[in-house]
Structures are given as structure tokens and as C-alpha cells.
């Protein structure tokens, strides 16, 4: 059974270190699986306010104006 890995910088580092121990076809198979699964990763963020996005220039002042 596969061991769960947290997708953080430390988790990815751990995964990279574990892959270094594998050799040959098994390593290539795992690398291909990771490449395929990367397509299924999504990031969702919920914000209380758009203020910091507006200040940082990520959205326009018009888009950031809401009450």
C-alpha cells in the first residue's frame, strides 16, 4: 500500500529522496505516474476580502470594489 505524502515542499522533498532509492523501470513507472497525477491537482482559495488582491495589483480597482 502506498504511503501518503503531504504535497508541501517537505513532502515533495521526501518523495524525491524516496525516488532516489528506486532504480530501473520501477523508478520510471513512478515518475510517469506522478507526471500523470499532476494534471489532477487543483488549488482552491477562499478569501474574506479582495483588498489585498486589489492592493497587490492582482485584480483591478473596479473588480475589487464590492460591498
C-alpha positions as CSV (number, residue, x, y, z in Angstrom):
1,X,0.0,0.0,0.0
2,X,1.3,3.4,-0.9
3,X,2.4,5.7,1.9
4,X,0.6,9.1,1.8
5,X,2.8,12.1,1.2
6,X,1.9,15.7,2.0
7,X,2.2,18.0,-1.0
8,X,4.3,20.6,0.7
9,X,7.9,21.5,0.0
10,X,9.0,19.0,2.7
11,X,6.6,16.3,1.3
12,X,7.9,16.7,-2.2
13,X,11.5,16.6,-0.9
14,X,10.7,13.4,1.0
15,X,9.2,11.9,-2.2
16,X,12.2,12.9,-4.2
17,X,14.5,11.3,-1.7
18,X,12.5,8.1,-1.7
19,X,12.6,8.0,-5.5
20,X,16.4,8.3,-5.4
21,X,16.4,4.8,-3.7
22,X,14.4,3.2,-6.6
23,X,16.2,2.0,-9.7
24,X,15.3,1.0,-13.2
25,X,11.8,0.5,-14.6
26,X,10.1,0.9,-11.3
27,X,11.5,4.4,-10.9
28,X,10.4,5.4,-14.4
29,X,7.0,3.9,-13.8
30,X,6.6,6.0,-10.6
31,X,7.9,9.2,-12.4
32,X,5.3,8.7,-15.2
33,X,2.5,8.2,-12.6
34,X,3.5,11.4,-10.8
35,X,3.5,13.3,-14.1
36,X,0.0,12.0,-14.9
37,X,-1.4,12.7,-11.5
38,X,0.0,16.3,-11.6
39,X,-2.8,17.0,-14.1
40,X,-5.4,16.2,-11.4
41,X,-4.1,18.6,-8.8
42,X,-6.2,21.7,-8.2
43,X,-5.9,24.6,-5.9
44,X,-8.9,26.4,-4.4
45,X,-8.6,29.5,-2.2
46,X,-11.4,31.3,-0.5
47,X,-10.9,34.9,0.5
48,X,-12.7,37.1,3.0
49,X,-11.9,40.2,1.2
50,X,-10.4,41.3,-2.1
51,X,-8.5,44.1,-0.5
52,X,-5.0,42.6,-0.7
53,X,-5.5,41.3,-4.3
54,X,-6.5,44.9,-5.2
55,X,-3.5,46.4,-3.4
56,X,-1.1,43.9,-5.0
57,X,-2.4,44.6,-8.5
58,X,-3.8,41.1,-9.0
59,X,-7.2,42.5,-9.7
60,X,-8.4,45.9,-10.9
61,X,-9.8,48.5,-8.5
62,X,-13.1,48.1,-10.2
63,X,-13.2,44.4,-9.7
64,X,-12.1,44.9,-6.1
65,X,-14.9,47.3,-5.3
66,X,-17.7,45.4,-3.8
67,X,-19.9,45.8,-0.7
